[in-house]
Amino acid sequence: MPYLTKEKKASFFTDFGGKTTNTGSIEGQIALLTERINRISEHLQANKKDFSTHRGLMQLVGKRKRLLTYLSKQNLQGYRQLIEKLGLRK
């Protein structure tokens, strides 16, 4: 069974992007990446020697970081709200 159903994916874009069809919204993409990162992190805690998955995780973290940097330059208020909502930084 896939870890992310269509309904769950649509709920991410509804909660963070404004509406379900707004799949290009930066906020929605960051929320989706955060969910994937959390899932892969759980997997890696159980499978410490899975280095190829670790590389994929690092790529996802880098992509999320680039999107967050872009968002902070474009919309600082939205950036702060998103970080608080996702619980990314302290």
N, C-alpha and C positions, 0 to 999 in steps of 0.2 A: 504494500500500500504506500502511495506517495506521501511524503511528509507534509505536502502543501496541496490542499484541494483547491478547486476553482473558487469555492465559496470563501475559503479562508483568505485566498489571495485577493479576492474582490473586497473583502472586509478591510484588508490593509489599505487598499487604495481609497476606500470610502472614509476610513478613519483619518488617514493622513493626507490624502491627495485631494479630498473634496468630494469626488464622485467616483463611481466604479469605473467609468470609461476613461478616466484621467490617469492612464497607466504611465504616462511620461513625467508625471510630477516628481520633482526631486525628493520631496518628503516621503512619498509612497515608495520610491525606489530604495531610499535609505532604510525605511522600516522593513522592507522585504529582505534586504541584505542583512540587517541586524538579526532577523529571525533565522536566516540560513547560517549565519556565523554562530549563533547560539546552539543550533542543532549540531553543527560540525564540531564545536568545542566539546559537547557532551560525548560525541563519538570518540574524539581523540583522548578524552580522559580514560575511557575504557580500553582503547587500542593505542597505546603509547608509541608503538613502533610503526605506525601507518604514516610514513613520511610523505607519500604522494598526496594524501589528504591534507596533511599539514601545509604543504606548498599551496594547495588550492585555497586553504583558509587564509593564508597570508595574502594571496591575490585578492580575495574578497574584502579583507580588512583594508588593503590599499585602495581599492575601488571606493569603499565607503568613505574613507578619509578624504579622497579627492572630491567626492560629491558633497561632503560636509564643508570642505573648504570653499567650494563654489557657492554653496548656500549661505555661508557666513558673509561672503563678499556681496551677494545679491540682496539678502534679506536677513539682517542680523537678528531682528526680533523673532522671526520665524525659526531661525536657527536655534536660538535659546529655548524657545518653546518645545521644539522637537527633541532636543537633548534632554530636557527635563521629562518629557513624556516617555521617551525610550529608556531613560535612566542610564545614559552612556557615560557621563562624566559627573564628578562630584563637585 
